Amino acid sequence: MERVLTEQELNRRAKIDKLKEMGLDPFGQRFERDAYAEELKEKYKDTTHEEFESMTDTATVVGRIMFIRKMGKASFFNIQDKTGRIQIYISINDVGEEKYNLFKTADIGDIVGVHGKVMKTNSGELTIKCLEYTHLVKALKPLPEKYHGLTDIEERYRRRYVDLIMNDESRRVAFMRPKIIRCIQNFLDNEGFVEVETPILTSLLTGASARPFITHHNAQDIDMYLRIALELNLKRLLVGGMERVYEIGRTFRNEGMDPQHNPEFTMMEIYQAYSDLDGMMDLTERMYKEIAEKVCGKTTFRYLGHDIDLSGSWKRLSMTDAIKEKTGIDFRKITSLDECLKLAEEHQIELLDHERQYGHIVNKFFEKYVEETLIEPTFLYGHPIEISPLTKKEPNDERFTQRFELFISGHECANAYTELNDPIDQLERFTHQLEEKDMGNEEANDIDMDFVEALEYGMPPTGGIGYGIDRMIMLFTEQESIRDVLLFPTMKERN
């Protein structure tokens, strides 16, 4: 496809020939640096301008030119590396006429290397007095204008590379995300967990309630799913005796996109033999607090319009009690499906055919009256069995299960179970899910007979939990949209 170039783009391309005439590669070679911008600023933050007069410290830095102020035979410019920006002073008297003329061909966006003496200006700004100037890469497209940048949010996500150049906040989040994940890994490793990897392609739809992406395996000539959860393979490992396992990996759900959802996202699931729901609550609370302390250095975060304090003991609340607080209805005391259906009608709650069951109605009431009110970290437990096919029943009321969801700022951040390890019960639950699929529930699970067989060998009593890593990072980086914590979110095609 033929591209129409702007005048500035044509001028930049013309400079390629000038660089070649000077015997230079317009797109550079290897360059050795010995310092980064922020490291230098931290090292010399207390050194005065006068103290630098007697010092001979030098540094070699490399980065992208973000600002130029040319002043005849001497100039100032800023370069930006992965840590930040640093000012450079360059003079024809220090680098010679040839190198200074080379510098004068530079454009904002070019990548250059600088070796020079570290100093501070009279105003106190740390500066490198350039003694050696190296052209590395000619940028053929201009950067967005400084004060407007990428104003189109969609373009920020589509051209993340430009966003990272121009947006300090985007770079902060990009570098903070792996620090959070590394903190999680260190925390779990110290708790005796083992990180594993399990398949992304699967022949069965299991482990969660979600619509899948479908692909085709040519060699076997079968359709396969991209996994919607990590659960069943991890629990197979517990049967095998690994006892404490976790996985952080990409998961795929063929559903809508909004500030909380992306079709592919990062999930973490943790399984601990001989634990239960309370064990998962304790583990989660300690892990969040460790991330807050070690990565962020604070316990209060601005998240989705609310100030969230992670310190102190987190609230624990049953689903039915939460509904009773908001509506006065105590579903624990209701045993008649007809009464539930009548209540749903009175409260204008619409039900699909497969949702005309006790548990689905309870969940619909929760979603309508409670979910958005759970602002401070809250463990919401006691889910109905119809919406929890992989969870142990409550011993005192088998309509409910030993499951919780962690809610923060009105949104689910984690989902945990006392895991179902009864193979007979599990097969019955799978069968019921198949009946729901026949009734039109596209999110119902398939029957995984190999998993049932695995349970027949005996899986220890287990606590398990799944976390949306992207939502966790949204909290700790104080971002409003999942797209701001994904480097390359799924985007609609350009019109």
Secondary structure, 3 states (H helix, E strand, C coil): CCCCCCHHHHHHHHHHHHHHHCCCCCCCCCCCCCCCHHHHHHHCCCCCHHHHCCCCCEEEEEEEEEEEEEECCEEEEEEEECCEEEEEEEEHHHHCHHHHHHHHCCCCCCEEEEEEEEEECCCCCEEEEEEEEEEEECCCCCCCCCCCCCCCHHHHHHCHHHHHHHCHHHHHHHHHHHHHHHHHHHHHHHCCCEECCCCCEECCCCCCCCCCEEEEECCCCEEEEECCCCHHHHHHHHHCCCCEEEEEEEEECCCCCECCECCEEEEEEEEEECCCHHHHHHHHHHHHHHHHHHHHCCCEEEECCEEEECCCCCEEEEHHHHHHHHHCCCHHHCCCHHHHHHHHHHCCCCCCHHHCCHHHHHHHHHHHHCHHHCCCCEEEECCEHHHCCCECEECCEEEEECEEEEEECCEEEEEEEEECCCHHHHHHHHHHHHHHHHCCCCCCCCCCHHHHHHHHCCCCCEEEEEEEHHHHHHHHHCCCCHHHCCCCCCCCCCC
